Amino acid sequence: MMSKSGNELPINFALELATDLDAMDAFAEMSENEQQNCIDESRRMNTKQEMHEYVASIKKSTSNRKLHT
């Protein structure tokens, strides 16, 4: 899986996104810079649980942004 800028996603990040379609949609709607920030941050996750929580936070932050626009 690749970002809009063509950067390859870390496998654990891509797998976790694939299990949460709402988070995957939220990631797809992000700008290239936002996606790159998410990719960079995902590389800091050390456990499956951390990655799961991080991906869930992507979905929540996007939902919150939509509510405030």
N, C-alpha and C positions, 0 to 999 in steps of 0.2 A: 504494500500500500504506500502511496506517495502523497505528499502534501501538494498544495497548489503550485508551490515553487519548484516542485520536482524532487524535493528531499525525501529520501527513504525514511519511513517511520521505524523506530526501534520495534523489534518484533513483539516484545511484551506489551508495548503500548498499542500496537495494531491489533493484537489478539484481544486485549481488553476492550478496545473500541468496538470490535466485531461482536462482542457479547452484549453491548449496550447501544442499540440502534439510535436512541435519542441522543446519546453523547456523540455518536458518529455523525449524526446530522448536524449537531451543534458545531462540531469541529469543521465540517465541510462548509458551513456558513461563515466561518471566520476569515478574516483577511490573511494574506500571506504572512505578515508580521506576527499576527496573533497565533497562527498555526506554528510558526517557527518558535515562538516563545513556549508554546505547549510542548513541542518536541524536545526543546532544551530542558524544560522542567521534568519531562517524563524520564529523561536520562538520569535524574537524581533519585528516582525511586529504587529502593533496595529490595523490597519484598513484594510478593503478589498482592498482599493486602494494601500496601501503600499505593500500588498502581491502581487497584480497584477503587480506592477512595479518591485518588487523583482524577480518574476518568469520571467518576460520579460528580466531582466538583466542577468539571467542565460543563456538564449538562446544567447544573444548578446556576452557575455564573451566567450562562447564556440566557437561561429562563429569567433570571433577575434583571438582566439588561433589557430584555424585551418588555418587561413590565414597566420599566422606567422610561421608555421611549414613547 
